Amino acid sequence: ATQLGNGWISTDREFLDLLNPADWQRFFQPNTIAAMLAEHVWEHLTLEQGLLAARTCHTYLRPGGYLRLAVPDGFHPDPEYIGWIKVGGRSPMQLANDHKVLYTYKSLSDLLTSAGFQVKLYEYFDENGIFQYQPWDPKAGMIRRSRSFDKRNRGGRLVFTSIILDAIK
């Protein structure tokens, strides 16, 4: 784990596993964490693991705390993007991914709601391929693979975006 600016602490799976309650119990008390961030993590979990991870985060967030999440967007209208990020997809460098779920804003919101969260959506494509955007504060959780911060998104073309949301306890 490394200390980042503004009170953020970066962790990895070997230090704090979303699926291992003992890791959480070692470092935290329930209802004490103000905010968490996971950028492009949940798609590497099965649906069952994603629900377990969401419930674990919910347990340790304080009331009013939030989990900022970003995952690849299953409603992105570009078939090339979908080819990169779908389960078994391949990136432009021909690397296979290990994605286990392709979320849409609906399926991710449903999963988080079932874990006890209220969901506030910031960026996503809807069923008609229309990009939806609500301003969000990067200081409250920076998502690099976003409309504003991913360098692949230039000239009004959204090449790589994410579903970005806050799951609020």
C-alpha positions in Angstrom: 0.0 0.0 0.0 1.2 3.5 -0.7 -0.1 6.8 0.6 -1.4 9.1 -2.1 -2.3 12.8 -1.8 -5.5 14.0 -0.2 -5.8 11.1 2.2 -6.1 8.3 -0.4 -4.2 5.1 0.2 -3.5 2.8 -2.8 -3.7 -0.9 -2.2 -3.5 -4.0 -4.3 -5.0 -7.5 -4.0 -2.1 -8.9 -2.0 -2.6 -6.3 0.7 -6.4 -5.9 0.7 -8.4 -8.5 -1.1 -12.0 -7.5 -1.8 -13.0 -11.1 -1.4 -11.2 -11.8 1.9 -13.0 -10.6 5.0 -9.9 -11.3 7.2 -8.0 -8.6 5.3 -10.6 -6.0 6.0 -11.0 -7.0 9.7 -7.2 -6.6 10.1 -7.2 -3.0 9.0 -10.7 -1.5 9.5 -13.7 -1.3 11.7 -17.1 -1.4 10.1 -18.8 1.9 9.2 -15.5 3.9 9.3 -14.3 4.5 5.7 -15.3 7.8 4.0 -14.6 6.8 0.4 -13.2 4.0 -1.8 -12.2 3.9 -5.4 -12.0 1.0 -7.8 -11.2 1.7 -11.4 -11.6 -1.2 -13.7 -11.6 -3.9 -11.0 -15.2 -5.2 -10.9 -15.1 -6.7 -14.4 -12.4 -9.0 -13.3 -14.8 -10.6 -10.7 -17.6 -13.0 -11.4 -21.1 -11.6 -10.7 -21.2 -13.5 -7.3 -17.7 -12.1 -6.4 -18.8 -8.6 -7.4 -21.8 -8.8 -5.1 -19.7 -10.1 -2.3 -17.1 -7.3 -2.8 -19.9 -4.7 -2.9 -21.3 -6.0 0.3 -17.9 -5.9 1.9 -17.3 -2.3 0.9 -20.8 -1.4 2.1 -20.0 -2.9 5.5 -16.8 -0.8 6.0 -18.1 2.5 4.5 -19.5 4.9 7.0 -23.0 6.1 6.5 -23.0 8.6 3.7 -19.6 7.2 2.5 -19.2 6.1 -1.1 -17.5 3.7 -3.4 -16.5 5.3 -6.7 -16.5 2.7 -9.4 -15.5 2.6 -13.0 -15.9 -0.4 -15.3 -15.9 -0.9 -19.1 -19.2 0.1 -20.7 -21.2 -2.7 -22.3 -23.5 -0.2 -24.1 -20.6 1.6 -25.8 -21.7 1.9 -29.4 -18.3 1.2 -31.0 -17.9 -2.5 -31.9 -14.2 -2.2 -31.7 -14.4 -1.0 -28.1 -16.7 -3.9 -27.3 -14.2 -6.3 -28.9 -11.5 -5.0 -26.6 -13.5 -5.2 -23.3 -16.0 -8.0 -23.7 -15.4 -11.3 -21.8 -12.6 -12.9 -23.7 -11.9 -9.7 -25.7 -8.6 -8.6 -27.0 -6.9 -5.2 -26.6 -5.3 -3.3 -29.4 -2.0 -4.9 -28.4 -3.6 -8.3 -29.0 -3.5 -9.1 -25.3 -6.4 -11.2 -24.1 -8.2 -9.8 -21.0 -9.5 -11.8 -18.1 -12.9 -10.0 -17.9 -15.6 -12.1 -16.3 -18.5 -9.6 -16.7 -19.5 -7.0 -19.2 -21.6 -4.4 -17.3 -24.0 -1.9 -18.5 -25.1 1.0 -16.3 -28.3 -1.0 -15.5 -26.6 -4.2 -14.5 -24.0 -2.5 -12.4 -26.6 -0.3 -10.7 -28.7 -3.4 -10.0 -25.8 -5.2 -8.4 -24.9 -2.3 -6.2 -28.5 -1.6 -5.2 -28.9 -5.2 -4.1 -25.8 -4.7 -1.9 -27.5 -1.9 -0.1 -26.2 1.2 -2.0 -27.8 4.1 -3.6 -26.3 4.8 -7.0 -25.4 8.1 -8.6 -24.3 7.8 -12.2 -21.8 10.2 -13.8 -20.7 8.7 -17.2 -22.2 5.9 -19.3 -23.8 5.1 -22.6 -27.5 4.3 -22.6 -29.4 1.6 -24.5 -29.5 3.9 -27.6 -25.8 4.5 -27.7 -26.2 8.1 -26.3 -23.5 9.2 -23.9 -24.8 10.4 -20.6 -22.7 12.7 -18.5 -23.0 14.4 -15.1 -20.1 16.4 -13.8 -18.0 14.7 -11.1 -15.1 15.9 -9.0 -11.8 14.0 -9.7 -10.5 15.0 -6.3 -13.3 12.8 -4.8 -11.9 9.9 -6.8 -9.9 10.2 -10.1 -11.0 8.0 -12.9 -8.4 8.2 -15.7 -10.4 6.1 -18.2 -13.1 8.7 -18.6 -14.5 11.3 -21.0 -12.3 14.0 -19.7 -9.0 12.3 -18.7 -8.4 9.5 -21.2 -6.1 10.8 -23.9 -7.7 8.5 -26.5 -10.8 10.8 -26.4 -10.0 13.7 -28.7 -11.8 15.8 -31.1 -15.2 15.0 -29.7 -14.8 11.2 -30.3 -15.3 9.0 -27.3 -12.9 6.1 -28.0 -12.5 4.8 -24.4 -14.9 5.6 -21.7 -16.1 3.9 -18.6 -19.3 3.6 -16.6 -18.5 5.9 -13.7 -20.7 6.1 -10.6 -20.7 6.6 -6.9 -22.3 3.8 -4.8 -23.4 5.7 -1.7 -24.1 4.0 1.7 
